[in-house]
């Protein structure tokens, strides 16, 4: 009985490990950064698109 439970636990750990690896590999999301205002400085108004 104990060998059977250990075998099941081993299989569950393998499945968990594989699913974590797959989920991490599928996370290739890129953040959309607006570079049109990058480095733009308007004296007294904004720096890099951040209003003062």
mmJSON file of the N, C-alpha and C atoms, coordinates in Angstrom:
{"data_MODEL":{"atom_site":{
"group_PDB":["ATOM","ATOM","ATOM","ATOM","ATOM","ATOM","ATOM","ATOM","ATOM","ATOM","ATOM","ATOM","ATOM","ATOM","ATOM","ATOM","ATOM","ATOM","ATOM","ATOM","ATOM","ATOM","ATOM","ATOM","ATOM","ATOM","ATOM","ATOM","ATOM","ATOM","ATOM","ATOM","ATOM","ATOM","ATOM","ATOM","ATOM","ATOM","ATOM","ATOM","ATOM","ATOM","ATOM","ATOM","ATOM","ATOM","ATOM","ATOM","ATOM","ATOM","ATOM","ATOM","ATOM","ATOM","ATOM","ATOM","ATOM","ATOM","ATOM","ATOM","ATOM","ATOM","ATOM","ATOM","ATOM","ATOM","ATOM","ATOM","ATOM","ATOM","ATOM","ATOM","ATOM","ATOM","ATOM","ATOM","ATOM","ATOM","ATOM","ATOM","ATOM","ATOM","ATOM","ATOM","ATOM","ATOM","ATOM","ATOM","ATOM","ATOM","ATOM","ATOM","ATOM","ATOM","ATOM","ATOM","ATOM","ATOM","ATOM","ATOM","ATOM","ATOM","ATOM","ATOM","ATOM","ATOM","ATOM","ATOM","ATOM","ATOM","ATOM","ATOM","ATOM","ATOM","ATOM","ATOM","ATOM","ATOM","ATOM","ATOM","ATOM","ATOM","ATOM","ATOM","ATOM","ATOM","ATOM","ATOM","ATOM","ATOM","ATOM","ATOM","ATOM","ATOM","ATOM","ATOM","ATOM","ATOM","ATOM","ATOM","ATOM","ATOM","ATOM","ATOM","ATOM","ATOM","ATOM","ATOM","ATOM","ATOM","ATOM","ATOM","ATOM","ATOM","ATOM","ATOM"],
"id":[1,2,3,4,5,6,7,8,9,10,11,12,13,14,15,16,17,18,19,20,21,22,23,24,25,26,27,28,29,30,31,32,33,34,35,36,37,38,39,40,41,42,43,44,45,46,47,48,49,50,51,52,53,54,55,56,57,58,59,60,61,62,63,64,65,66,67,68,69,70,71,72,73,74,75,76,77,78,79,80,81,82,83,84,85,86,87,88,89,90,91,92,93,94,95,96,97,98,99,100,101,102,103,104,105,106,107,108,109,110,111,112,113,114,115,116,117,118,119,120,121,122,123,124,125,126,127,128,129,130,131,132,133,134,135,136,137,138,139,140,141,142,143,144,145,146,147,148,149,150,151,152,153,154,155,156],
"type_symbol":["N","C","C","N","C","C","N","C","C","N","C","C","N","C","C","N","C","C","N","C","C","N","C","C","N","C","C","N","C","C","N","C","C","N","C","C","N","C","C","N","C","C","N","C","C","N","C","C","N","C","C","N","C","C","N","C","C","N","C","C","N","C","C","N","C","C","N","C","C","N","C","C","N","C","C","N","C","C","N","C","C","N","C","C","N","C","C","N","C","C","N","C","C","N","C","C","N","C","C","N","C","C","N","C","C","N","C","C","N","C","C","N","C","C","N","C","C","N","C","C","N","C","C","N","C","C","N","C","C","N","C","C","N","C","C","N","C","C","N","C","C","N","C","C","N","C","C","N","C","C","N","C","C","N","C","C"],
"label_atom_id":["N","CA","C","N","CA","C","N","CA","C","N","CA","C","N","CA","C","N","CA","C","N","CA","C","N","CA","C","N","CA","C","N","CA","C","N","CA","C","N","CA","C","N","CA","C","N","CA","C","N","CA","C","N","CA","C","N","CA","C","N","CA","C","N","CA","C","N","CA","C","N","CA","C","N","CA","C","N","CA","C","N","CA","C","N","CA","C","N","CA","C","N","CA","C","N","CA","C","N","CA","C","N","CA","C","N","CA","C","N","CA","C","N","CA","C","N","CA","C","N","CA","C","N","CA","C","N","CA","C","N","CA","C","N","CA","C","N","CA","C","N","CA","C","N","CA","C","N","CA","C","N","CA","C","N","CA","C","N","CA","C","N","CA","C","N","CA","C","N","CA","C","N","CA","C","N","CA","C","N","CA","C"],
"label_alt_id":[null,null,null,null,null,null,null,null,null,null,null,null,null,null,null,null,null,null,null,null,null,null,null,null,null,null,null,null,null,null,null,null,null,null,null,null,null,null,null,null,null,null,null,null,null,null,null,null,null,null,null,null,null,null,null,null,null,null,null,null,null,null,null,null,null,null,null,null,null,null,null,null,null,null,null,null,null,null,null,null,null,null,null,null,null,null,null,null,null,null,null,null,null,null,null,null,null,null,null,null,null,null,null,null,null,null,null,null,null,null,null,null,null,null,null,null,null,null,null,null,null,null,null,null,null,null,null,null,null,null,null,null,null,null,null,null,null,null,null,null,null,null,null,null,null,null,null,null,null,null,null,null,null,null,null,null],
"label_comp_id":["UNK","UNK","UNK","UNK","UNK","UNK","UNK","UNK","UNK","UNK","UNK","UNK","UNK","UNK","UNK","UNK","UNK","UNK","UNK","UNK","UNK","UNK","UNK","UNK","UNK","UNK","UNK","UNK","UNK","UNK","UNK","UNK","UNK","UNK","UNK","UNK","UNK","UNK","UNK","UNK","UNK","UNK","UNK","UNK","UNK","UNK","UNK","UNK","UNK","UNK","UNK","UNK","UNK","UNK","UNK","UNK","UNK","UNK","UNK","UNK","UNK","UNK","UNK","UNK","UNK","UNK","UNK","UNK","UNK","UNK","UNK","UNK","UNK","UNK","UNK","UNK","UNK","UNK","UNK","UNK","UNK","UNK","UNK","UNK","UNK","UNK","UNK","UNK","UNK","UNK","UNK","UNK","UNK","UNK","UNK","UNK","UNK","UNK","UNK","UNK","UNK","UNK","UNK","UNK","UNK","UNK","UNK","UNK","UNK","UNK","UNK","UNK","UNK","UNK","UNK","UNK","UNK","UNK","UNK","UNK","UNK","UNK","UNK","UNK","UNK","UNK","UNK","UNK","UNK","UNK","UNK","UNK","UNK","UNK","UNK","UNK","UNK","UNK","UNK","UNK","UNK","UNK","UNK","UNK","UNK","UNK","UNK","UNK","UNK","UNK","UNK","UNK","UNK","UNK","UNK","UNK"],
"label_asym_id":["A","A","A","A","A","A","A","A","A","A","A","A","A","A","A","A","A","A","A","A","A","A","A","A","A","A","A","A","A","A","A","A","A","A","A","A","A","A","A","A","A","A","A","A","A","A","A","A","A","A","A","A","A","A","A","A","A","A","A","A","A","A","A","A","A","A","A","A","A","A","A","A","A","A","A","A","A","A","A","A","A","A","A","A","A","A","A","A","A","A","A","A","A","A","A","A","A","A","A","A","A","A","A","A","A","A","A","A","A","A","A","A","A","A","A","A","A","A","A","A","A","A","A","A","A","A","A","A","A","A","A","A","A","A","A","A","A","A","A","A","A","A","A","A","A","A","A","A","A","A","A","A","A","A","A","A"],
"label_entity_id":["1","1","1","1","1","1","1","1","1","1","1","1","1","1","1","1","1","1","1","1","1","1","1","1","1","1","1","1","1","1","1","1","1","1","1","1","1","1","1","1","1","1","1","1","1","1","1","1","1","1","1","1","1","1","1","1","1","1","1","1","1","1","1","1","1","1","1","1","1","1","1","1","1","1","1","1","1","1","1","1","1","1","1","1","1","1","1","1","1","1","1","1","1","1","1","1","1","1","1","1","1","1","1","1","1","1","1","1","1","1","1","1","1","1","1","1","1","1","1","1","1","1","1","1","1","1","1","1","1","1","1","1","1","1","1","1","1","1","1","1","1","1","1","1","1","1","1","1","1","1","1","1","1","1","1","1"],
"label_seq_id":[1,1,1,2,2,2,3,3,3,4,4,4,5,5,5,6,6,6,7,7,7,8,8,8,9,9,9,10,10,10,11,11,11,12,12,12,13,13,13,14,14,14,15,15,15,16,16,16,17,17,17,18,18,18,19,19,19,20,20,20,21,21,21,22,22,22,23,23,23,24,24,24,25,25,25,26,26,26,27,27,27,28,28,28,29,29,29,30,30,30,31,31,31,32,32,32,33,33,33,34,34,34,35,35,35,36,36,36,37,37,37,38,38,38,39,39,39,40,40,40,41,41,41,42,42,42,43,43,43,44,44,44,45,45,45,46,46,46,47,47,47,48,48,48,49,49,49,50,50,50,51,51,51,52,52,52],
"pdbx_PDB_ins_code":[null,null,null,null,null,null,null,null,null,null,null,null,null,null,null,null,null,null,null,null,null,null,null,null,null,null,null,null,null,null,null,null,null,null,null,null,null,null,null,null,null,null,null,null,null,null,null,null,null,null,null,null,null,null,null,null,null,null,null,null,null,null,null,null,null,null,null,null,null,null,null,null,null,null,null,null,null,null,null,null,null,null,null,null,null,null,null,null,null,null,null,null,null,null,null,null,null,null,null,null,null,null,null,null,null,null,null,null,null,null,null,null,null,null,null,null,null,null,null,null,null,null,null,null,null,null,null,null,null,null,null,null,null,null,null,null,null,null,null,null,null,null,null,null,null,null,null,null,null,null,null,null,null,null,null,null],
"Cartn_x":[0.825,0.0,0.865,1.926,2.791,3.537,3.983,4.663,3.73,2.468,1.483,1.29,1.2,1.032,2.269,3.456,4.689,4.74,4.278,4.281,3.331,2.174,1.208,1.791,2.407,3.0,4.097,4.903,5.967,5.381,4.321,3.675,3.056,2.47,1.888,2.964,4.111,5.213,5.731,5.805,6.251,5.279,3.996,2.976,3.019,3.171,3.257,4.478,5.619,6.85,6.714,6.169,6.003,5.029,3.945,2.976,3.56,4.388,5.036,6.002,6.786,7.721,6.972,5.898,5.117,4.527,4.004,3.413,4.469,5.668,6.725,7.242,7.298,7.753,6.739,5.474,4.445,4.26,4.934,4.832,5.86,5.506,6.401,5.73,4.977,4.264,5.239,5.026,5.838,4.982,5.6,4.867,4.892,3.766,3.665,4.124,5.293,5.838,5.702,5.126,4.983,6.297,7.03,8.337,8.258,7.051,6.924,7.273,7.102,7.424,8.667,9.39,10.577,11.651,12.131,13.186,12.671,11.375,10.786,10.664,11.303,11.249,10.658,9.555,8.944,9.099,9.976,10.258,8.987,8.825,7.683,6.413,6.404,5.177,5.325,6.333,6.451,7.873,8.181,9.457,9.139,9.561,9.294,7.816,6.977,5.542,4.845,5.581,4.981,4.727,3.458,3.099,3.515,4.08,4.523,3.407],
"Cartn_y":[-1.196,0.0,1.256,1.248,2.423,2.625,1.537,1.647,2.239,1.877,2.383,3.889,4.333,5.757,6.538,5.992,6.663,6.784,5.744,5.761,6.841,6.954,7.989,9.368,9.559,10.85,11.219,10.255,10.507,10.958,10.317,10.698,12.087,12.394,13.723,14.797,14.533,15.49,15.698,14.621,14.743,15.597,15.345,16.113,17.576,17.829,19.194,19.906,19.241,19.829,20.149,19.222,19.445,20.586,20.664,21.735,23.097,23.155,24.419,24.844,23.913,24.224,24.719,24.061,24.478,25.861,26.133,27.445,28.547,28.253,29.255,29.497,28.457,28.623,29.355,29.278,29.941,31.405,31.854,33.25,34.099,34.522,35.37,36.698,37.195,38.446,39.617,40.519,41.726,42.887,43.792,44.959,46.012,46.584,47.633,48.962,49.394,50.651,51.682,52.814,53.903,54.665,54.449,55.09,56.391,56.806,58.034,59.268,59.183,60.34,60.095,59.021,58.702,59.755,60.337,61.337,62.726,62.89,64.18,65.011,66.154,67.045,68.373,68.746,70.044,70.833,71.852,72.597,73.133,72.825,73.289,72.493,71.535,70.793,69.297,68.659,67.207,66.742,65.585,64.916,63.47,63.024,61.663,61.309,62.259,61.996,62.081,62.373,62.505,63.981,64.327,65.73,66.184,67.368,67.928,68.668],
"Cartn_z":[0.0,0.0,0.0,0.83,0.914,-0.404,-1.042,-2.332,-3.375,-3.326,-4.267,-4.077,-2.827,-2.528,-2.967,-2.729,-3.155,-4.669,-5.355,-6.819,-7.333,-6.706,-7.092,-6.816,-5.649,-5.321,-6.307,-6.708,-7.669,-9.005,-9.438,-10.687,-10.578,-9.445,-9.254,-9.266,-8.658,-8.674,-10.092,-10.865,-12.251,-13.056,-12.882,-13.599,-13.171,-11.892,-11.392,-11.958,-11.958,-12.479,-13.969,-14.728,-16.163,-16.43,-15.674,-15.886,-15.517,-14.489,-14.127,-15.223,-15.738,-16.815,-18.054,-18.413,-19.582,-19.377,-18.188,-17.943,-17.948,-17.456,-17.476,-18.888,-19.688,-21.063,-21.924,-21.576,-22.369,-21.97,-20.932,-20.496,-21.241,-22.415,-23.181,-23.481,-22.529,-22.738,-22.722,-23.646,-23.688,-23.221,-22.542,-22.074,-23.161,-23.397,-24.413,-23.834,-24.231,-23.747,-24.844,-24.499,-25.458,-25.529,-26.613,-26.758,-27.54,-27.916,-28.701,-27.869,-26.542,-25.697,-24.854,-25.138,-24.345,-24.574,-23.503,-23.585,-23.916,-24.025,-24.348,-23.08,-23.065,-21.902,-22.357,-21.739,-21.984,-20.688,-20.691,-19.455,-18.8,-17.52,-16.743,-16.954,-17.884,-18.161,-17.926,-18.568,-18.426,-18.673,-18.097,-18.296,-18.658,-19.821,-20.299,-20.266,-20.579,-20.62,-19.282,-18.202,-16.869,-16.617,-16.446,-16.232,-14.846,-14.791,-13.51,-12.818],
"occupancy":[1.0,1.0,1.0,1.0,1.0,1.0,1.0,1.0,1.0,1.0,1.0,1.0,1.0,1.0,1.0,1.0,1.0,1.0,1.0,1.0,1.0,1.0,1.0,1.0,1.0,1.0,1.0,1.0,1.0,1.0,1.0,1.0,1.0,1.0,1.0,1.0,1.0,1.0,1.0,1.0,1.0,1.0,1.0,1.0,1.0,1.0,1.0,1.0,1.0,1.0,1.0,1.0,1.0,1.0,1.0,1.0,1.0,1.0,1.0,1.0,1.0,1.0,1.0,1.0,1.0,1.0,1.0,1.0,1.0,1.0,1.0,1.0,1.0,1.0,1.0,1.0,1.0,1.0,1.0,1.0,1.0,1.0,1.0,1.0,1.0,1.0,1.0,1.0,1.0,1.0,1.0,1.0,1.0,1.0,1.0,1.0,1.0,1.0,1.0,1.0,1.0,1.0,1.0,1.0,1.0,1.0,1.0,1.0,1.0,1.0,1.0,1.0,1.0,1.0,1.0,1.0,1.0,1.0,1.0,1.0,1.0,1.0,1.0,1.0,1.0,1.0,1.0,1.0,1.0,1.0,1.0,1.0,1.0,1.0,1.0,1.0,1.0,1.0,1.0,1.0,1.0,1.0,1.0,1.0,1.0,1.0,1.0,1.0,1.0,1.0,1.0,1.0,1.0,1.0,1.0,1.0],
"B_iso_or_equiv":[0.0,0.0,0.0,0.0,0.0,0.0,0.0,0.0,0.0,0.0,0.0,0.0,0.0,0.0,0.0,0.0,0.0,0.0,0.0,0.0,0.0,0.0,0.0,0.0,0.0,0.0,0.0,0.0,0.0,0.0,0.0,0.0,0.0,0.0,0.0,0.0,0.0,0.0,0.0,0.0,0.0,0.0,0.0,0.0,0.0,0.0,0.0,0.0,0.0,0.0,0.0,0.0,0.0,0.0,0.0,0.0,0.0,0.0,0.0,0.0,0.0,0.0,0.0,0.0,0.0,0.0,0.0,0.0,0.0,0.0,0.0,0.0,0.0,0.0,0.0,0.0,0.0,0.0,0.0,0.0,0.0,0.0,0.0,0.0,0.0,0.0,0.0,0.0,0.0,0.0,0.0,0.0,0.0,0.0,0.0,0.0,0.0,0.0,0.0,0.0,0.0,0.0,0.0,0.0,0.0,0.0,0.0,0.0,0.0,0.0,0.0,0.0,0.0,0.0,0.0,0.0,0.0,0.0,0.0,0.0,0.0,0.0,0.0,0.0,0.0,0.0,0.0,0.0,0.0,0.0,0.0,0.0,0.0,0.0,0.0,0.0,0.0,0.0,0.0,0.0,0.0,0.0,0.0,0.0,0.0,0.0,0.0,0.0,0.0,0.0,0.0,0.0,0.0,0.0,0.0,0.0],
"pdbx_formal_charge":[null,null,null,null,null,null,null,null,null,null,null,null,null,null,null,null,null,null,null,null,null,null,null,null,null,null,null,null,null,null,null,null,null,null,null,null,null,null,null,null,null,null,null,null,null,null,null,null,null,null,null,null,null,null,null,null,null,null,null,null,null,null,null,null,null,null,null,null,null,null,null,null,null,null,null,null,null,null,null,null,null,null,null,null,null,null,null,null,null,null,null,null,null,null,null,null,null,null,null,null,null,null,null,null,null,null,null,null,null,null,null,null,null,null,null,null,null,null,null,null,null,null,null,null,null,null,null,null,null,null,null,null,null,null,null,null,null,null,null,null,null,null,null,null,null,null,null,null,null,null,null,null,null,null,null,null],
"auth_seq_id":[1,1,1,2,2,2,3,3,3,4,4,4,5,5,5,6,6,6,7,7,7,8,8,8,9,9,9,10,10,10,11,11,11,12,12,12,13,13,13,14,14,14,15,15,15,16,16,16,17,17,17,18,18,18,19,19,19,20,20,20,21,21,21,22,22,22,23,23,23,24,24,24,25,25,25,26,26,26,27,27,27,28,28,28,29,29,29,30,30,30,31,31,31,32,32,32,33,33,33,34,34,34,35,35,35,36,36,36,37,37,37,38,38,38,39,39,39,40,40,40,41,41,41,42,42,42,43,43,43,44,44,44,45,45,45,46,46,46,47,47,47,48,48,48,49,49,49,50,50,50,51,51,51,52,52,52],
"auth_comp_id":["UNK","UNK","UNK","UNK","UNK","UNK","UNK","UNK","UNK","UNK","UNK","UNK","UNK","UNK","UNK","UNK","UNK","UNK","UNK","UNK","UNK","UNK","UNK","UNK","UNK","UNK","UNK","UNK","UNK","UNK","UNK","UNK","UNK","UNK","UNK","UNK","UNK","UNK","UNK","UNK","UNK","UNK","UNK","UNK","UNK","UNK","UNK","UNK","UNK","UNK","UNK","UNK","UNK","UNK","UNK","UNK","UNK","UNK","UNK","UNK","UNK","UNK","UNK","UNK","UNK","UNK","UNK","UNK","UNK","UNK","UNK","UNK","UNK","UNK","UNK","UNK","UNK","UNK","UNK","UNK","UNK","UNK","UNK","UNK","UNK","UNK","UNK","UNK","UNK","UNK","UNK","UNK","UNK","UNK","UNK","UNK","UNK","UNK","UNK","UNK","UNK","UNK","UNK","UNK","UNK","UNK","UNK","UNK","UNK","UNK","UNK","UNK","UNK","UNK","UNK","UNK","UNK","UNK","UNK","UNK","UNK","UNK","UNK","UNK","UNK","UNK","UNK","UNK","UNK","UNK","UNK","UNK","UNK","UNK","UNK","UNK","UNK","UNK","UNK","UNK","UNK","UNK","UNK","UNK","UNK","UNK","UNK","UNK","UNK","UNK","UNK","UNK","UNK","UNK","UNK","UNK"],
"auth_asym_id":["A","A","A","A","A","A","A","A","A","A","A","A","A","A","A","A","A","A","A","A","A","A","A","A","A","A","A","A","A","A","A","A","A","A","A","A","A","A","A","A","A","A","A","A","A","A","A","A","A","A","A","A","A","A","A","A","A","A","A","A","A","A","A","A","A","A","A","A","A","A","A","A","A","A","A","A","A","A","A","A","A","A","A","A","A","A","A","A","A","A","A","A","A","A","A","A","A","A","A","A","A","A","A","A","A","A","A","A","A","A","A","A","A","A","A","A","A","A","A","A","A","A","A","A","A","A","A","A","A","A","A","A","A","A","A","A","A","A","A","A","A","A","A","A","A","A","A","A","A","A","A","A","A","A","A","A"],
"auth_atom_id":["N","CA","C","N","CA","C","N","CA","C","N","CA","C","N","CA","C","N","CA","C","N","CA","C","N","CA","C","N","CA","C","N","CA","C","N","CA","C","N","CA","C","N","CA","C","N","CA","C","N","CA","C","N","CA","C","N","CA","C","N","CA","C","N","CA","C","N","CA","C","N","CA","C","N","CA","C","N","CA","C","N","CA","C","N","CA","C","N","CA","C","N","CA","C","N","CA","C","N","CA","C","N","CA","C","N","CA","C","N","CA","C","N","CA","C","N","CA","C","N","CA","C","N","CA","C","N","CA","C","N","CA","C","N","CA","C","N","CA","C","N","CA","C","N","CA","C","N","CA","C","N","CA","C","N","CA","C","N","CA","C","N","CA","C","N","CA","C","N","CA","C","N","CA","C","N","CA","C","N","CA","C"],
"pdbx_PDB_model_num":[1,1,1,1,1,1,1,1,1,1,1,1,1,1,1,1,1,1,1,1,1,1,1,1,1,1,1,1,1,1,1,1,1,1,1,1,1,1,1,1,1,1,1,1,1,1,1,1,1,1,1,1,1,1,1,1,1,1,1,1,1,1,1,1,1,1,1,1,1,1,1,1,1,1,1,1,1,1,1,1,1,1,1,1,1,1,1,1,1,1,1,1,1,1,1,1,1,1,1,1,1,1,1,1,1,1,1,1,1,1,1,1,1,1,1,1,1,1,1,1,1,1,1,1,1,1,1,1,1,1,1,1,1,1,1,1,1,1,1,1,1,1,1,1,1,1,1,1,1,1,1,1,1,1,1,1]
}}}
